[in-house]
Amino acid sequence: MRIPGILLFFCFLLFACNNKEENNHTSTIKMVSTDSSAPGRAERPSINPYAGIDVSPMDMSYYPVDYPKLKMAKSVTIPPLARVIYSRPHLQGRHIFHEVLKYDEPWRLGANEATELDLYKDASIQDKKIKAGRYIIYCIPHKDNWTIAINSNIDSWGLEPDAAKDVARFTVPVVKTNNSLEYFTIVFEDNNNTANLLMAWDDAEVRLPFKF
């Protein structure tokens, strides 16, 4: 039986179209998998060659509160009075004491670098005069109160407490709350024309009063 020529032609045409479509599909797949500029490219996990991801992000707190925003909004004309720069550890299912911190042992009030306190103006804390300058701030937590130390050992990693470099020490009560704060937090609070430096984590809060 002979197949008519016209039928052979259509069969050939259909085969060629299908083959072309398959080749285009294959080409598209190759392009997606190899060309990093192709739209729709599948995301691949990659390692940052410049800096690792820190699970304790760095943060800072100003006084006056939100000073940089106030400055950009032109609602403040005076320089800032104080700033704290610190890294924020988090609980990750742990309890602050016995699992993270220990009573009566010094702690850097954060993670990574020593926590930094910048005073742009002389301050008074519990009737002690502290000159303007850069300091580190750390604590010794006790069950009912914390000892807060201001120290001159700036630009240091972690905490190697050297009492000889303490500028001043203060005792502040610790308040137990109903909170379970995941991330350690330091912020300045307004308090009747003065400032409280609030340090809070898990269910513990302490406040160090500043006057400028």
NORLINDA-V633316 format. One line per field, one symbol per residue. phi: phi as a letter, one per 20 degrees, with the letter a starting at -180 (. if undefined). A space follows every 10 residues. Layout:
phi: ???
This chain:
phi: .eeggffgff ffffffffff ffffffffff ffedefeffn fffdfceffd bffefdffbb cdcgglggff ffeldbdeff ebbcdbddfc flnedgdmdd dcfmdgcflq cmfffdddde bgccclmded fgqdbdcbcc fdfdbdeddd ceeflcembc gcgfefeacc dcfddedeec ffegccbecf blmccdeecc alddcccded cd
